[in-house]
Amino acid sequence: MTMETLLNKLWLYNNWANQLLMNSIQQQTGDIPYKTMHLLSHIMNAQVVWLERIKGLRNSVGIWDDHDLESCRKMHEQASLGIKEVLMLRSASLQQTIFYTNSNGVAYETQLDDILMQIFNHGTYHRGQIAQDLRINALDPIGTDYIAFVRSH
């Protein structure tokens, strides 16, 4: 499997898992805990921030800004499409170096493929935290494991 194929598969998974999670949160009958929405907002903020870094743009959101579910959904749709465009347009240059400044003002340079892996891995990590938070608050988390994605496709 090529790196391009792997990243496209992970993009599909990330898109599926985020949409599934947001649909599940919308269908919950109890109050959604603050921590759940805070973590969901963080996932969406990070996707937006990383996409803006790839494109050389100034950050439009803070990494820990809070949003409602509809705003998270819109942010995900825009960022996910943007990431897909990056994959399509830059597949020949996945090792391209991206120069950016993090939220603390520290300058870095990172290969594009590593940034994309960060986006996908970061979302997986925090979706797990969201599942745990929902369980702690007697709500039903939805399964967003990669193997569930593979089995459903």
Backbone hydrogen bonds in HBPLUS format (Angstrom, degrees):
<---DONOR---> <-ACCEPTOR-->    atom                        ^
c    i                          cat <-CA-CA->   ^        H-A-AA   ^      H-
h    n   atom  resd res      DA  || num        DHA   H-A  angle D-A-AA Bond
n    s   type  num  typ     dist DA aas  dist angle  dist       angle   num
A0006-LEU N   A0002-THR O   2.95 MM   4  6.25 164.7  1.97 154.2 158.4     1
A0007-LEU N   A0003-MET O   2.87 MM   4  6.05 168.6  1.89 155.9 158.6     2
A0008-ASN N   A0004-GLU O   2.97 MM   4  6.14 153.8  2.04 145.3 152.7     3
A0009-LYS N   A0005-THR O   2.97 MM   4  6.19 155.6  2.03 148.3 154.9     4
A0010-LEU N   A0006-LEU O   2.89 MM   4  6.19 157.5  1.94 152.3 159.0     5
A0011-TRP N   A0007-LEU O   2.82 MM   4  6.00 146.2  1.94 142.0 151.7     6
A0012-LEU N   A0008-ASN O   2.99 MM   4  6.26 160.4  2.03 146.9 151.5     7
A0013-TYR N   A0009-LYS O   2.95 MM   4  6.25 158.7  2.00 147.2 153.3     8
A0014-ASN N   A0010-LEU O   2.84 MM   4  5.98 168.7  1.85 150.7 153.6     9
A0015-ASN N   A0011-TRP O   2.91 MM   4  6.06 165.5  1.93 155.2 159.0    10
A0016-TRP N   A0012-LEU O   2.93 MM   4  6.08 165.7  1.96 149.9 154.2    11
A0017-ALA N   A0013-TYR O   2.80 MM   4  5.98 171.4  1.81 162.1 164.0    12
A0018-ASN N   A0014-ASN O   3.01 MM   4  6.07 165.1  2.03 148.7 152.7    13
A0019-GLN N   A0015-ASN O   3.06 MM   4  6.17 164.5  2.09 149.3 154.0    14
A0020-LEU N   A0016-TRP O   2.87 MM   4  6.00 163.7  1.90 153.8 159.0    15
A0021-LEU N   A0017-ALA O   2.91 MM   4  6.01 159.9  1.95 146.3 152.0    16
A0022-MET N   A0018-ASN O   2.97 MM   4  6.18 166.0  1.99 150.7 154.1    17
A0023-ASN N   A0019-GLN O   2.92 MM   4  6.10 158.9  1.96 150.6 156.7    18
A0024-SER N   A0020-LEU O   2.91 MM   4  6.09 154.5  1.98 146.8 154.1    19
A0025-ILE N   A0021-LEU O   2.90 MM   4  6.18 159.7  1.94 153.7 159.0    20
A0026-GLN N   A0022-MET O   3.02 MM   4  6.17 157.0  2.07 144.3 150.5    21
A0027-GLN N   A0023-ASN O   3.14 MM   4  6.36 137.9  2.33 139.2 149.7    22
A0027-GLN N   A0024-SER O   3.11 MM   3  5.14 127.5  2.40  95.2 108.8    23
A0028-GLN N   A0025-ILE O   3.25 MM   3  5.30 155.4  2.31 102.1 109.4    24
A0037-MET N   A0033-PRO O   3.30 MM   4  6.72 163.5  2.32 155.5 158.2    25
A0038-HIS N   A0034-TYR O   2.79 MM   4  5.98 152.2  1.86 154.6 164.2    26
A0039-LEU N   A0035-LYS O   2.89 MM   4  6.05 159.3  1.93 150.2 154.3    27
A0040-LEU N   A0036-THR O   2.92 MM   4  6.15 159.2  1.96 148.9 155.4    28
A0041-SER N   A0037-MET O   2.85 MM   4  5.90 161.2  1.88 143.4 149.0    29
A0042-HIS N   A0038-HIS O   2.99 MM   4  6.17 149.1  2.08 137.5 146.3    30
A0043-ILE N   A0039-LEU O   2.96 MM   4  6.29 153.9  2.03 149.9 155.6    31
A0044-MET N   A0040-LEU O   3.10 MM   4  6.42 165.3  2.13 153.2 156.3    32
A0045-ASN N   A0041-SER O   2.76 MM   4  6.00 161.7  1.79 154.6 160.6    33
A0046-ALA N   A0042-HIS O   2.90 MM   4  6.02 165.1  1.92 150.0 153.8    34
A0047-GLN N   A0043-ILE O   3.06 MM   4  6.35 157.1  2.11 148.3 154.2    35
A0048-VAL N   A0044-MET O   3.04 MM   4  6.31 164.6  2.07 152.4 156.2    36
A0049-VAL N   A0045-ASN O   2.79 MM   4  6.01 169.9  1.80 160.3 163.3    37
A0050-TRP N   A0046-ALA O   2.87 MM   4  5.95 169.6  1.88 152.3 155.3    38
A0051-LEU N   A0047-GLN O   3.03 MM   4  6.14 159.6  2.07 145.3 151.3    39
A0052-GLU N   A0048-VAL O   2.89 MM   4  6.14 157.8  1.94 152.2 158.8    40
A0053-ARG N   A0049-VAL O   2.88 MM   4  6.17 151.4  1.97 148.3 156.7    41
A0054-ILE N   A0050-TRP O   2.92 MM   4  6.20 158.6  1.97 150.3 155.7    42
A0055-LYS N   A0051-LEU O   3.02 MM   4  6.27 153.5  2.09 146.4 153.4    43
A0056-GLY N   A0052-GLU O   2.92 MM   4  5.97 106.2  2.48 134.3 151.9    44
A0057-LEU N   A0052-GLU O   2.73 MM   5  4.83 160.6  1.77 152.3 149.8    45
A0056-GLY N   A0053-ARG O   3.06 MM   3  4.93 153.0  2.14  98.3 106.8    46
A0065-ASP N   A0062-GLY O   3.25 MM   3  5.19 172.2  2.26 110.1 109.8    47
A0072-CYS N   A0068-ASP O   2.99 MM   4  6.28 157.0  2.04 153.4 160.6    48
A0073-ARG N   A0069-LEU O   2.89 MM   4  6.14 155.9  1.95 150.4 157.1    49
A0074-LYS N   A0070-GLU O   3.02 MM   4  6.30 160.5  2.06 148.5 152.8    50
A0075-MET N   A0071-SER O   2.89 MM   4  6.08 161.5  1.92 150.7 156.2    51
A0076-HIS N   A0072-CYS O   2.85 MM   4  6.03 158.7  1.90 149.9 155.8    52
A0077-GLU N   A0073-ARG O   2.98 MM   4  6.23 164.7  2.00 151.0 154.8    53
A0078-GLN N   A0074-LYS O   3.07 MM   4  6.27 168.7  2.08 152.8 155.1    54
A0079-ALA N   A0075-MET O   2.88 MM   4  5.99 169.1  1.90 153.6 157.3    55
A0080-SER N   A0076-HIS O   2.73 MM   4  5.66 164.1  1.75 154.1 159.4    56
A0081-LEU N   A0077-GLU O   3.10 MM   4  6.15 160.8  2.14 142.0 147.1    57
A0082-GLY N   A0078-GLN O   2.97 MM   4  6.14 154.8  2.04 143.5 151.3    58
A0083-ILE N   A0079-ALA O   2.80 MM   4  6.05 155.1  1.86 152.9 159.1    59
A0084-LYS N   A0080-SER O   2.97 MM   4  6.18 158.2  2.02 146.1 152.2    60
A0085-GLU N   A0081-LEU O   2.92 MM   4  6.19 154.7  1.99 147.6 154.5    61
A0086-VAL N   A0082-GLY O   2.99 MM   4  6.29 153.9  2.06 144.3 151.3    62
A0087-LEU N   A0083-ILE O   2.95 MM   4  6.28 157.6  2.00 150.1 155.9    63
A0088-MET N   A0084-LYS O   2.91 MM   4  6.19 154.5  1.98 149.9 157.0    64
A0089-LEU N   A0085-GLU O   2.79 MM   4  5.91 169.2  1.80 158.3 161.1    65
A0090-ARG N   A0086-VAL O   2.87 MM   4  5.58 150.7  1.95 145.1 152.1    66
A0093-SER N   A0090-ARG O   2.77 MM   3  5.14 149.2  1.86 112.0 122.5    67
A0096-GLN N   A0093-SER O   2.92 MM   3  5.20 159.3  1.96 113.6 117.3    68
A0113-ASP N   A0094-LEU O   2.77 MM  19  5.09 141.6  1.92 168.0 156.5    69
A0112-LEU N   A0096-GLN O   2.80 MM  16  5.60 147.7  1.91 158.5 169.1    70
A0098-ILE N   A0110-THR O   2.79 MM  12  5.35 167.7  1.80 142.4 146.5    71
A0110-THR N   A0098-ILE O   2.97 MM  12  5.35 154.2  2.04 145.2 150.3    72
A0100-TYR N   A0108-TYR O   3.04 MM   8  5.55 164.8  2.06 149.1 153.0    73
A0108-TYR N   A0100-TYR O   2.78 MM   8  5.55 164.0  1.80 168.8 168.9    74
A0102-ASN N   A0106-VAL O   2.86 MM   4  5.42 162.3  1.89 149.4 148.4    75
A0105-GLY N   A0102-ASN O   2.93 MM   3  5.31 162.7  1.96 117.2 120.4    76
A0114-ASP N   A0111-GLN O   3.10 MM   3  5.38 123.8  2.43 102.7 116.5    77
A0115-ILE N   A0111-GLN O   3.10 MM   4  6.48 149.1  2.20 149.3 158.6    78
A0115-ILE N   A0112-LEU O   3.10 MM   3  5.08 118.5  2.50  95.5 110.7    79
A0116-LEU N   A0112-LEU O   2.97 MM   4  6.28 161.4  2.01 157.4 162.0    80
A0117-MET N   A0113-ASP O   3.03 MM   4  6.24 155.2  2.09 140.9 147.7    81
A0118-GLN N   A0114-ASP O   2.94 MM   4  6.15 149.9  2.03 140.2 148.7    82
A0119-ILE N   A0115-ILE O   2.96 MM   4  6.31 157.6  2.01 152.8 157.9    83
A0120-PHE N   A0116-LEU O   3.13 MM   4  6.42 167.4  2.15 153.6 155.4    84
A0121-ASN N   A0117-MET O   2.88 MM   4  5.96 167.2  1.90 154.5 158.7    85
A0122-HIS N   A0118-GLN O   2.82 MM   4  5.70 160.4  1.85 149.9 155.9    86
A0123-GLY N   A0119-ILE O   3.21 MM   4  6.37 159.5  2.25 144.8 149.2    87
A0124-THR N   A0120-PHE O   3.24 MM   4  6.49 158.1  2.29 144.1 149.7    88
A0125-TYR N   A0121-ASN O   3.02 MM   4  6.28 163.0  2.05 154.0 157.9    89
A0126-HIS N   A0122-HIS O   3.14 MM   4  6.42 167.8  2.15 154.5 156.5    90
A0127-ARG N   A0123-GLY O   2.88 MM   4  6.01 147.7  1.98 148.3 157.7    91
A0128-GLY N   A0124-THR O   3.17 MM   4  6.39 148.7  2.28 145.7 152.7    92
A0129-GLN N   A0125-TYR O   3.29 MM   4  6.72 147.2  2.41 138.2 147.0    93
A0130-ILE N   A0126-HIS O   2.92 MM   4  6.19 151.3  2.01 144.9 152.7    94
A0131-ALA N   A0127-ARG O   2.97 MM   4  6.24 157.2  2.03 146.2 151.6    95
A0132-GLN N   A0128-GLY O   3.11 MM   4  6.37 159.0  2.15 146.4 151.4    96
A0133-ASP N   A0129-GLN O   2.93 MM   4  6.19 157.3  1.98 147.8 154.2    97
A0134-LEU N   A0130-ILE O   2.88 MM   4  6.13 159.8  1.92 156.6 161.6    98
A0135-ARG N   A0131-ALA O   3.05 MM   4  6.28 161.5  2.08 148.6 153.4    99
A0136-ILE N   A0132-GLN O   2.95 MM   4  6.19 164.3  1.97 153.6 157.6   100
A0137-ASN N   A0133-ASP O   3.12 MM   4  6.30 140.1  2.29 140.1 150.1   101
A0137-ASN N   A0134-LEU O   3.11 MM   3  5.12 127.1  2.40  95.1 109.1   102
A0139-LEU N   A0134-LEU O   2.79 MM   5  4.89 163.2  1.82 148.7 146.1   103
A0138-ALA N   A0135-ARG O   2.96 MM   3  5.05 152.0  2.04 118.7 116.1   104
A0148-ALA N   A0145-ASP O   3.03 MM   3  5.33 129.6  2.29 104.1 117.2   105
A0149-PHE N   A0145-ASP O   3.26 MM   4  6.73 149.8  2.36 147.1 155.5   106
A0149-PHE N   A0146-TYR O   3.00 MM   3  5.08 118.3  2.39  97.8 113.2   107
A0150-VAL N   A0146-TYR O   2.96 MM   4  6.37 160.1  2.00 155.0 160.1   108
A0151-ARG N   A0147-ILE O   2.90 MM   4  6.06 161.6  1.93 145.3 150.5   109
A0152-SER N   A0148-ALA O   3.02 MM   4  6.12 141.3  2.18 138.7 148.5   110
A0152-SER N   A0149-PHE O   3.13 MM   3  5.18 124.8  2.45  95.4 109.6   111
A0153-HIS N   A0150-VAL O   3.24 MM   3  5.36 152.7  2.32 101.5 109.6   112
